[in-house]
Amino acid sequence: MRARYPECDGIVARDGVEIRYERYGRGRPAILLLPAWSLVHSRHWKMQVAYLARHFTVVCFDGRGSGGSGRPPEPAAYTDAQFASDALAVMDAAGIGSAVLVSVSRGALWALRLCAEHPDRVLGSVFIAPTARLMPPLAERRVERFDEVIDHPVGWQTYNAHYWKTHYPEFVTFFAGRIFTEPHSTKQVEDATGWALEIDGETLTAAHLGLECCDAASTRRRAARLACPVLVIHGTGDAVRGYDEGVALARCTGGALVSLAGAGHFPHERDPVRVNLLIKQFADRFRR
C-alpha cells in the first residue's frame, strides 16, 4: 500500500479511452510521473509518490492498456503521440499548467514528445533508464524475432507476439527477471509480475506495435529540439536497455547524466532513496 492517499483522483477520457489519474500534495513545482510501457501501471512509482508529495504536487496516471485505464485493441491507440496527449489531458484535469516530467523506460518517448512539442507545459525532464532506441539492442536481445513463430523459444526469443498470446505468464516471469538483475530483488520481481499479469498478451502486442514508428532518427531529431533542463539516470547493469542508451540521450539533449553502478532497469524501485533525492534536487531549481 502507498503510505499516502491521493488528494484527488479521477478519470479523463480521450477518443473513447479512459485514463485514470491521481494527484498528491500541494507544493511547487508540480511533478508528472509518466507511465512506462503498458506492461505495468502507475504503482511502480509507489516509492516516489509518498516522498515527493511532501515537497511538490505529484500527479501520476495509469498508461493506456494498464491499471484502471482503458485497453484499446488497435496498435494505433498506443503511439507515443497518444501517450503524450493523455499526459496533457491529465495535466489539464488535475489543474497543472506546467510540470517537471519524470519518465522511466519507454516513458522516455512520450516525455521527449512533450518536451519538443509542448515546451510551455514542461519545466524540465528526468529520464530514468530511457528506452529511446538511440543505440542498437544489447547483444543478448539480438535473437528477437517479434513476428515469427519460433518453436521452443528461450530467453529474449520469448519477446514474441505468438508467444505472448500462448505463453504470456512465462514471458512475464522472464521479463521481470531482466528488469531486476540486482541481488535480493525478490519483492520487486513479485510486484512487477503481479502488475503485468493484470493485462494480457494481446494488449501488450498492440502496445508494442504502436511504437514501431519510433526509430532512432526521429528520436534524435526530437531530442535535439529540447530547450529545457534534462537529467538522465541510468544503471550500468541495465539488462533491458544498455547503459549506452542513457549516455546517448544525455548527449542528444545536452542533459546531465548520473550513472548508477550495477543498477538494473528500474533503479527507482531498487534504490528509491538515491533516485528520489536526485529527482528532488532537480525539481528544486524550479521552486520559484
Secondary structure, DSSP 8 states (H G I E B T S, - for coil): --SS--SEEEEEEETTEEEEEEEE---SSEEEE----TTS-GGGGHHHHHHHTTTSEEEEE--TTSTTS---SSGGGGSHHHHHHHHHHHHHHTT-SSEEEEEETTHHHHHHHHHHH-GGGEEEEEEES-----S---GGGTT--TTS--SS--GGGG-SHHHHHHHHHHHHHHHHHHH--SSS-HHHHHHHHHHHTTS-HHHHHHHHHHTTT--HHHHHHHHHT--S-EEEEEETT-SSS-HHHHHHHHHHHT-EEEEETT--S-HHHHSHHHHHHHHHHHHHTT--
